Amino acid sequence: MHTIWKGSISFGLVNIPIKLHTATEDKDISLRTLHKECHAPIKYEKVCSACGKEVPKEELVKAFEYTKGKFVVIEEEELEKLKKENEEKAVEIMDFVKLEEIDPIYYNKSYYMSPGEGGTKAYSLLRKALEASEKVGIARIVIRSKEQMAIIRVLENTLLMETIFYPDEVRSVQDVPNIPSVDNVTKKELDTAILLIDQLTESFDPEKYKDEYRSSLLDLIESKKTGQTVTPKETAKSTSNVTDLMAMLQASIDKTKPAKTATRKKTTAQRGKKKA
């Protein structure tokens, strides 16, 4: 597994050399843009909006637009100095909190942490302490020139670091439009909705869920490579014209009940065979 960052993490006077490895990967399929007439890739050139000239890499600078058309230029040397000043600091766990106190809206990206040279015992100590205390660590780290908050927790015997957004990076729910202030639902509607939820409740199995769009796109790409014809799978469409909320809930319950009942009967039968 590729190492993307090396450094150390500390809590109190304990210092642990660690390596970071990206825990997730984006498997989105990237499509190129071609010229329709000759099927050649389109180039994207850096052109100055003022003089219209193509600008070479050595003439590019970074800047912050503080108001429309007004910029503060930041030199590469200044950015490098800031980066070095921050990256030289050890990643420090500042606080320990209960995981359930952190709303998932704050989660950003996940990284596996492995011990660096000489850090095995301290790594094991932190892992065991987090498990025993049922807490997670709140830390600060600089990755790719960006200072980020992170939580340190245990996942299947491995320390996992999850970067989290700062509070000012999470938009306020108060800004969401058209949220009803009062729950205008009847007890019968609520009871029926809860019954539907209970009927659809399962233990979480991540292997159960697949990216159907990506699979279909890969099939299409493969078929076009080999000259085959692929017929798109038809999705079952609802023929119901029901607009009444209670009727829709009841129809949903009736639709899911047979499959759930059959599954339960099958599971019960399998258990009976095992006992026999």
Secondary structure, DSSP 8 states (H G I E B T S, - for coil): ----EEEEEEETTEEEEEEEEE-----------B-TTT--B-----B-TTT--B--GGG--EEEEEETTEEEEE-HHHHHHHHHHHHTS-EEEEEEE-GGGS-GGGEEEEEEEEE-TT-HHHHHHHHHHHHHHT-EEEEEEEETTEEEEEEEEEETTEEEEEEE--GGGS--GGGSTT--SS----HHHHHHHHHHHHHT-----GGG---HHHHHHHHHHHHHHHT-----------------HHHHHHHHHHHHHHHHHHHHHHHHHHHHHHH-
